[in-house]
Amino acid sequence: MSQPATAQELWPLVENLPRDELFRLAKLALRAAALGRSGDAAYSAQPPTAEEFGTDDEPLAWDADGWEQFGASG
């Protein structure tokens, strides 16, 4: 496995990024730092239980009252 790049090695590339891409990279870096090296580290430590995402409601049952005004007119 190859060694990960260092910040020092990446800096010349980062310096040349346009402003919007620099902000995008910063957001991605902060998200990665918050999650750790692996985004699924939290789930590998303790996987979700069967009840975690379960519900007693029907999957497509929801209250649609009041949304008629936003429907397409035709």
C-alpha positions in Angstrom: 0.0 0.0 0.0 1.4 3.4 -0.9 2.0 6.1 1.7 -0.7 8.8 1.9 0.2 12.2 0.6 1.2 14.9 3.1 -0.2 18.4 3.4 3.3 19.7 2.3 3.1 17.6 -0.9 -0.5 18.8 -1.7 0.1 22.5 -0.9 1.3 23.4 -4.5 -1.9 22.0 -5.9 -4.1 23.7 -3.3 -2.4 27.1 -3.9 -3.6 27.0 -7.5 -7.2 26.2 -6.9 -9.9 28.7 -7.8 -11.6 30.3 -4.8 -14.8 28.3 -5.1 -12.9 25.0 -5.4 -10.7 26.0 -2.4 -13.9 26.5 -0.3 -15.2 23.2 -1.5 -12.0 21.4 -0.6 -12.1 23.0 2.8 -15.6 21.7 3.4 -14.6 18.3 2.3 -11.6 18.3 4.5 -13.6 19.4 7.6 -16.1 16.7 6.9 -13.4 14.0 6.6 -11.8 15.2 9.8 -15.1 15.0 11.7 -15.7 11.5 10.4 -12.2 10.2 10.9 -10.2 8.5 8.2 -13.1 6.3 7.3 -16.7 7.6 7.0 -18.0 4.3 8.3 -15.8 4.2 11.4 -18.8 4.9 13.6 -20.8 2.0 12.1 -17.9 -0.4 12.3 -17.6 0.3 16.0 -21.2 -0.4 16.6 -23.4 -1.3 13.6 -27.0 -0.1 13.5 -29.6 -2.4 15.0 -32.6 -3.7 13.1 -34.9 -1.3 15.0 -32.7 1.8 14.4 -34.3 2.6 11.1 -37.6 0.7 11.6 -41.0 2.2 11.8 -44.5 1.1 12.6 -45.9 3.3 9.8 -46.3 2.2 6.2 -43.3 3.3 4.2 -45.3 5.5 1.8 -47.9 6.6 4.3 -47.8 10.4 5.0 -50.2 13.2 5.6 -50.7 15.0 2.2 -53.4 17.4 3.5 -52.7 21.0 2.6 -50.4 20.3 -0.4 -53.1 20.7 -3.0 -52.1 24.4 -3.5 -48.6 23.3 -4.7 -49.9 20.8 -7.3 -49.4 21.4 -11.0 -52.3 23.3 -12.5 -53.4 22.0 -15.9 
